[in-house]
Amino acid sequence: MARPSKECKRRVQEHIRQHFPDMTDVKPTVSCLKSGGQTRHRFTFRKALPSSDGEKYKQIVHVTADQDGKVLKVAVSR
């Protein structure tokens, strides 16, 4: 499968930087999906963050982007 281009990675990182600043330093795992003859890339960002009561919880952000890096979908865990 095709790997995401540098431009695609840059655009996804910029989206993460703007909307999820706590995830900026996370290196995502990337998987490639074929959908309707097009390749899409799914970036998964995971990080343990402190909650308001002092405990830690795992935050997961999935970003699906096309070959050009246009963000198509974002899913966030609670």
Buried (B, 14 or more C-beta within 10 A) or exposed (E): EEEBEEEBBEBBBEBBEEEBEEBEEBEBEBEEEEEEEEBBBBBBBBBEEEEEEEEEEEBEBBBBBBBEBEBEEBEEEE
